[in-house]
Amino acid sequence: MTAFTLTDLDRLIVERTSSSAAKSYTRSLLDKGPVGCAKKFGEESVEFVIATTQGDQASVTAEAADVLYHLLVALHASAVPLQDVLSELERRTTASGHEEKASRARTD
């Protein structure tokens, strides 16, 4: 058995876009558009932070799964392919984290 990947999850999200909102939670999220998906991602992120501060591994695991799922839905709603994000992560690994962050100098 092969390991389940983010690419597998992304593929499932794409498949579920053709379902009705009555049958697919993914479709119901996407029907709310990028802003609605982003809000749901934010809610799940906060739940992850809370679980992490409480130190319950099972809750952290469950909330992390929610965060990853809702991130991919929000990316899809924003028409940003997962592969673009993975390519950006790969590009960033060519330097140390500190060097890479410094290369993205802010103009604040």
N, C-alpha and C positions, 0 to 999 in steps of 0.2 A: 504494500500500500504506500502510495506517495503522500508526502506531507501536503496539507492544505495551505495554499499561499494567498497572499493579497491579490495576485493576479486571478486566482480562482474566484475569490469573492467579487472582484471587479466584473468578471465574466457573468456571474450570477445576477449582479445588479443590472447589467445590460440586458440580460435575458428577461428580467422581470419588468423592464420598462414597457414591454408589449402587453402586459396584463392590465386588467382593470384595477382601479383603486379599491374596489370592494374586495378583490381577491389578493391584492399585493400591498403590503405595508410599504415596500420600496416605491411603488407607483404613487401611493398616497403622499409620500414625502416629496417626490419629484413634482407632483402637481402643485405643491406650495412654492415652487420656484427656488432659485438660488438663495434668496433671503430667508425663506422658511427653513430650508435645509441647513443653512448656516446657524440659525437660531437653535435648531435641534442639536446640531453638533456642539454648540456652546453649552447647552444644558447637560449633555452627556459628558463633556469635558469637566464641568464642575463636579458632577457625580464621581468621576474618576479621581479628581483631586481629593474629595472628601473621603472616598474609600482608601486612598493611599495614606492619608493622615491618620486614619483609624487602624491601619496595619493589618487588616483582614485580607489575607491572600486570595481567598475565593472571591471576595467582593472586588478586589483590585483586578483580578483576571476577568470577571464578568464585565466590569465597567470599561476595561481596556478594549474588550471585544466590541462593546457598544461604540466606543470612540472611533475605532478603526472602521467599522461599518458605516457610521454616520459621516466620517470624513470622506469615504469613497463615494457615498451618495451625494454629498455636497460638491465634490469634484465633478461628478457626472452632471449635476445640475448647472454647474458653471462652465461646462464644456472643456474641462481640463483633463486630458487623459492621464491615467495613473502612470503610464510609461514616461510622460514628461516629468512627473515628480520623481520617479526613480532615476531618470537620467540626471536630474539636478542633484539628487543625493550622491550619485556616482561622481559627478563633476566635483562636488565638494570634498570628496575623500582624497583628492589628489594633493591636498595640503593639510597641515594640522588644523584642528578646529579653530584655534586662535588666529592662525594666518588667514584661513578662509573667511572668518568673521571680519577681520580687519580689511579684507579686500572688498567688502560690501560697505565701505565707509558711508556713514549717514550724513545727510545734509540738514540735520535738525538745527 
